[in-house]
Amino acid sequence: MIPITRPWLGAEEAAAVNEVLASGWVAQGPKVAAFEASVAAALGAGEGVATTSCTTALHLALHALGVGPGDEVVVPSLSFIATTNAPRYAGARPVFADVDLETQNITAETLERALSPATRAVIVVHQAGMPADLDAIEALCKPRGVTVVEDAACAIGSTYRGLPVGARNLVALSFHPRKLITTGEGGMLLTGDGRLARRLRRLREHGMAVSAHERHASRTVVVEAYEELGFNYRMTDLQAAIGLVQLGKLDAIVARRRALAARYSELLGDVPGLSLPADPPYGTTNYQSYVVQLDDDLPLQRDVVMQELLDRGIATRRGIMAAHLEPSCAALPAPALPVTERLTRRSLILPLFHGMDTKDVERVAEALATAVAHCAVEGPPWR
């Protein structure tokens, strides 16, 4: 079976965890601080603030920005549902914007149609690791006083105009096992604002003025104060120890994924009816996912293709979900989102991970090409 992904974990991560266990301090502490500093340095950001997930990072960001009831936050519907949920956690209303067909990201053009006087922020998702065009979006938002928050859950290792994604704005990362590097679960906020970073660290630890680790390490009695309503969004040192090892592998992971993706594109480039991902002119993708679109004139259902590949021992996933079509979002108003609905209906994600070899890629590509060829000869439905 070829899985959709498999984290690159081994003896180094196990040794790092054992070191933390032997230290006696397993909660948020020195390893988390080291991981925050290392990620920030690697991505060209000023500060890193580790959290339990990218979801809680997004919520924390909006809360710290003062987003709340009566405010609107523009989001792409074409994203994991956490992007839509974060404004709702803050009491704000998510407003859906459509996306670009090629990059699957919101653009200045699709965003402008969703802005209103009530818009406080926009969450820009770098979908599947594909960088969004930030310059155009910022040029639209900043004169209007709209804050840009980047959902870079999938984009660690991607670049925008020669810099790592994460080097600007307030940026949320994910370390879920589906991402390039993992801590099991976990996330992080990146910011160049030191004052904001200090507040975010306080907020993620119940609003406590001094961290638990600092309090326990002190040689004098420290009685902590809780200066504002906060949350329990702390990462553990166990997770951070894994993350530090994983971060050291990032460059190798990106290089391998890009090489495997290039092989997919070489093998599938001449298959009629398929549209394949590629770097945009302003940046590079880490290929967190290799997303294939089935052209509308290809009379083949996406789920039929997925089942055919599964029958051949190849796991796939549907393309990116459309939040506005989910039952939990039924009460939210949604404009016409034709590109979003096409992409969520007509795309699928192929296996791609560091441990794959070229023979695996060739097997997947051959199975997909065969499915498309059968459809062209026999017409729908085929099995």
C-alpha positions in Angstrom: 0.0 0.0 0.0 1.3 3.5 -0.9 -0.1 5.8 1.8 -1.0 9.4 1.2 1.9 10.5 3.4 4.3 9.2 6.1 6.3 11.4 8.4 10.1 11.1 8.4 10.7 10.1 12.0 13.5 8.0 13.4 16.1 7.4 16.1 17.1 11.1 16.4 13.5 12.1 17.4 13.3 9.2 19.9 16.6 10.2 21.5 15.5 13.8 21.7 12.3 12.8 23.5 14.3 10.6 25.9 16.5 13.5 26.7 13.5 15.6 27.7 12.0 12.7 29.8 15.3 12.4 31.7 15.3 16.2 32.4 12.2 15.9 34.4 10.6 18.9 32.7 8.2 17.7 30.0 5.7 20.6 29.8 6.3 23.9 28.0 9.8 25.0 28.9 13.3 25.4 27.4 12.8 23.1 24.5 9.8 25.1 23.4 11.7 28.3 23.6 14.5 26.8 21.6 12.1 25.5 19.0 10.4 28.9 18.7 13.7 30.7 18.2 14.9 28.1 15.6 11.8 28.2 13.5 11.8 32.0 13.5 15.4 32.1 12.5 14.9 29.5 9.7 12.0 31.5 8.2 13.3 35.0 8.7 10.8 36.0 11.3 11.4 38.0 14.4 9.6 35.9 17.0 7.9 32.5 17.2 5.1 31.6 19.6 4.4 27.9 19.8 0.8 26.6 20.3 -1.1 23.4 20.4 -2.1 23.6 16.7 -2.4 25.9 13.8 -6.1 26.2 14.6 -5.4 27.6 18.1 -2.6 29.8 16.6 -5.2 31.4 14.2 -7.7 31.9 17.0 -5.0 33.4 19.2 -3.9 35.8 16.4 -7.4 37.1 15.9 -8.1 37.4 19.6 -4.8 39.4 20.1 -5.8 41.7 17.2 -9.0 42.5 18.9 -11.3 40.8 16.4 -14.7 40.1 17.9 -18.4 40.4 17.6 -19.6 42.7 14.8 -16.3 42.2 12.8 -15.9 40.3 9.6 -12.9 38.2 8.6 -12.5 37.3 4.9 -11.4 33.7 4.4 -11.2 31.3 1.5 -13.9 28.6 1.6 -11.4 26.4 -0.1 -9.4 25.4 2.9 -9.5 23.1 5.9 -12.4 24.1 8.0 -10.1 25.5 10.8 -9.6 28.6 8.6 -13.3 29.3 8.8 -13.7 28.3 12.4 -11.0 30.6 13.8 -13.1 33.8 13.2 -16.1 32.1 14.7 -14.2 31.2 17.8 -13.4 35.0 18.2 -17.1 35.9 17.8 -16.6 37.4 14.3 -18.3 36.5 11.0 -16.2 34.7 8.3 -16.9 36.0 4.8 -16.1 33.6 2.0 -13.9 34.6 -1.0 -13.4 32.6 -4.1 -9.9 31.5 -5.3 -7.7 31.4 -8.4 -8.0 28.2 -10.4 -4.3 27.6 -10.9 -2.9 28.4 -7.4 -6.1 27.6 -5.4 -5.5 30.7 -3.4 -7.4 33.9 -2.9 -6.2 36.9 -4.9 -6.6 40.6 -4.6 -9.3 40.4 -7.2 -11.4 37.7 -5.4 -10.7 39.3 -2.0 -11.9 42.8 -3.1 -15.4 41.5 -3.8 -15.6 40.2 -0.2 -14.5 43.3 1.6 -16.9 45.6 3.5 -16.7 48.4 6.1 -16.9 45.7 8.8 -13.8 43.8 7.5 -11.1 43.7 10.2 -8.8 41.0 8.9 -8.3 38.6 6.0 -6.8 35.1 6.4 -4.6 34.3 3.4 -4.1 30.6 3.0 -1.0 29.3 1.1 -3.0 26.3 0.0 -1.2 22.9 -0.2 2.1 24.8 0.1 1.4 27.1 -2.9 2.3 30.6 -2.0 -0.3 33.3 -2.4 0.5 36.6 -4.0 0.9 38.7 -0.9 2.1 41.9 -2.4 -1.2 42.5 -4.3 -3.3 41.4 -1.3 -1.4 43.7 1.1 -1.7 46.6 -1.4 -5.4 46.2 -1.3 -5.8 45.6 2.5 -3.4 47.9 4.2 -4.8 51.3 3.0 -8.2 50.0 4.3 -6.8 49.1 7.7 -7.4 45.4 7.1 -4.9 43.2 8.8 -3.4 40.3 6.8 -3.0 37.0 8.7 -1.3 34.2 6.8 -2.5 30.6 7.3 0.8 28.9 6.3 -0.3 25.6 7.8 1.0 23.8 4.7 3.7 26.2 3.6 6.8 25.8 5.7 9.6 25.5 3.2 7.8 27.4 0.5 9.1 30.8 -0.7 7.6 34.1 -1.8 9.7 36.5 -3.9 12.9 34.9 -2.7 12.1 34.8 1.0 10.6 32.0 3.1 6.9 32.1 3.6 6.7 33.3 7.2 9.0 36.3 6.9 6.2 38.9 6.9 2.9 39.6 8.6 1.4 37.5 11.4 1.8 33.9 10.2 0.3 30.6 11.6 2.1 27.3 11.0 1.1 23.7 11.6 3.1 20.7 12.7 0.5 18.1 12.1 1.8 14.8 10.6 0.4 15.7 7.2 2.8 18.6 7.1 6.4 18.6 6.0 7.7 18.6 9.6 5.8 17.4 12.6 5.6 17.5 16.3 2.6 15.1 16.4 0.2 18.0 16.9 1.3 21.6 17.3 1.4 25.0 15.7 3.2 28.3 15.9 2.6 32.0 15.3 5.4 34.1 13.7 5.6 37.8 14.1 8.1 40.7 13.8 6.4 42.5 16.6 8.2 41.8 19.9 5.5 43.4 22.1 2.8 41.3 20.3 4.9 38.1 20.8 5.1 38.7 24.5 1.4 39.2 24.7 0.7 36.0 22.6 2.9 34.0 25.0 1.0 35.3 27.9 -2.4 34.6 26.3 -1.4 31.0 25.4 -0.7 30.3 29.0 -4.0 31.4 30.7 -2.9 35.1 30.6 -0.2 34.4 33.2 2.3 37.2 33.6 5.2 34.9 34.2 5.5 31.4 32.6 5.3 28.3 34.7 8.8 27.3 33.8 10.2 30.7 34.9 8.3 30.4 38.1 9.5 26.9 38.9 13.1 27.8 38.0 13.2 30.9 40.2 15.4 31.0 43.3 12.9 33.3 44.9 9.2 33.0 45.5 7.1 34.1 42.6 3.4 34.6 42.9 2.0 34.8 39.4 -0.7 37.2 38.3 -3.3 36.6 35.5 -3.5 39.9 33.7 -6.2 39.1 31.2 -8.4 36.2 30.0 -6.2 33.7 28.3 -6.2 30.1 27.0 -4.4 26.9 27.5 -2.6 26.7 24.1 0.8 25.5 25.2 3.1 23.1 23.3 5.1 20.6 25.4 8.9 20.2 25.5 8.3 16.6 24.3 6.8 18.0 21.1 9.4 20.8 20.7 12.3 18.3 21.1 10.9 16.4 18.1 10.3 19.6 16.2 13.9 20.7 16.6 15.1 17.5 15.0 12.5 17.7 12.3 13.5 21.3 11.5 17.0 20.2 10.8 15.5 17.9 8.1 13.4 20.6 6.4 15.7 21.5 3.5 16.2 17.8 2.6 12.4 17.2 2.8 11.6 20.2 0.5 14.2 19.1 -2.0 13.0 15.5 -2.1 9.3 16.5 -2.4 10.1 18.9 -5.2 12.1 16.2 -7.0 9.2 13.7 -6.7 6.7 16.3 -7.8 8.8 17.0 -10.9 8.7 13.3 -11.7 4.9 13.3 -11.3 4.6 16.3 -13.7 6.9 14.6 -16.2 4.9 11.4 -16.2 1.4 13.1 -16.2 2.1 16.2 -18.3 0.9 14.6 -21.5 -2.2 12.9 -20.1 -5.2 14.6 -21.5 -7.8 15.8 -19.1 -5.5 16.6 -16.2 -4.2 19.9 -14.9 -1.1 19.8 -12.7 0.4 22.1 -10.0 3.4 24.2 -10.8 5.3 27.1 -9.2 3.8 30.5 -9.6 6.0 33.2 -11.1 6.6 34.9 -7.8 7.6 31.9 -5.6 8.1 28.2 -5.0 5.9 25.6 -3.5 7.1 22.9 -1.0 4.6 20.5 -2.6 3.0 19.7 0.8 0.3 18.1 -1.5 0.4 17.2 -5.2 -3.1 18.3 -6.2 -4.4 17.1 -9.6 -7.4 18.6 -11.3 -9.7 16.7 -13.6 -10.8 18.9 -16.4 -14.5 19.6 -16.7 -14.7 18.0 -20.1 -13.3 14.7 -18.8 -16.4 12.5 -18.2 -15.0 10.8 -15.1 -16.1 11.2 -11.5 -13.3 12.1 -9.1 -14.4 9.6 -6.5 -14.3 6.8 -9.2 -10.7 7.6 -9.8 -9.9 7.6 -6.1 -11.6 4.2 -5.7 -9.7 2.8 -8.7 -6.4 3.8 -7.2 -7.3 2.5 -3.8 -8.2 -0.9 -5.4 -4.7 -0.8 -6.8 -3.2 -0.2 -3.3 -2.8 3.5 -3.7 -4.2 5.9 -1.1 -5.5 9.3 -2.3 -7.5 12.1 -0.7 -10.2 14.4 -2.2 -9.0 17.9 -3.1 -9.2 20.7 -0.7 -12.6 20.9 1.0 -15.0 23.8 0.6 -16.1 24.9 4.0 -19.3 26.7 2.8 -20.7 23.3 1.7 -20.2 21.7 5.1 -23.2 21.3 7.5 -21.5 23.2 10.3 -21.3 26.3 8.0 -24.8 26.0 6.6 -26.0 29.1 8.5 -23.2 31.3 7.1 -24.0 33.3 4.0 -22.0 32.4 0.9 -21.7 34.2 -2.4 -21.3 32.4 -5.7 -17.9 30.5 -5.5 -17.7 28.8 -8.8 -13.9 28.1 -8.8 -14.0 26.8 -5.2 -16.8 24.4 -6.0 -15.1 23.2 -9.2 -11.9 22.6 -7.4 -13.4 20.8 -4.4 -15.4 18.5 -6.8 -12.8 17.9 -9.5 -9.4 17.5 -7.7 -7.6 14.8 -5.8 -4.4 14.6 -3.9 -1.7 12.0 -4.8 0.7 10.4 -2.4 3.8 12.4 -1.8 6.3 12.2 1.1 10.0 12.0 1.7 10.2 8.2 2.0 8.7 7.6 -1.5 10.9 6.5 -4.3 10.6 7.1 -8.0 9.1 3.6 -8.5 6.2 4.6 -6.2 5.6 7.8 -8.2 5.7 5.9 -11.4 3.2 3.3 -10.1 0.8 6.1 -9.0 1.1 8.0 -12.2 0.5 4.9 -14.3 -2.6 4.0 -12.4 -4.0 7.5 -12.8 -3.2 7.6 -16.5 -4.8 4.3 -17.0 -8.0 5.5 -15.3 -8.2 8.5 -17.5 -7.4 6.4 -20.7 -10.2 3.9 -19.8 -12.7 6.7 -19.5 -11.7 8.2 -22.8 -12.2 4.9 -24.6 -15.2 3.5 -22.8 -17.0 6.6 -21.7 -18.6 7.0 -18.2 -19.1 5.2 -16.0 -16.2 2.8 -16.2 -14.8 0.3 -13.7 
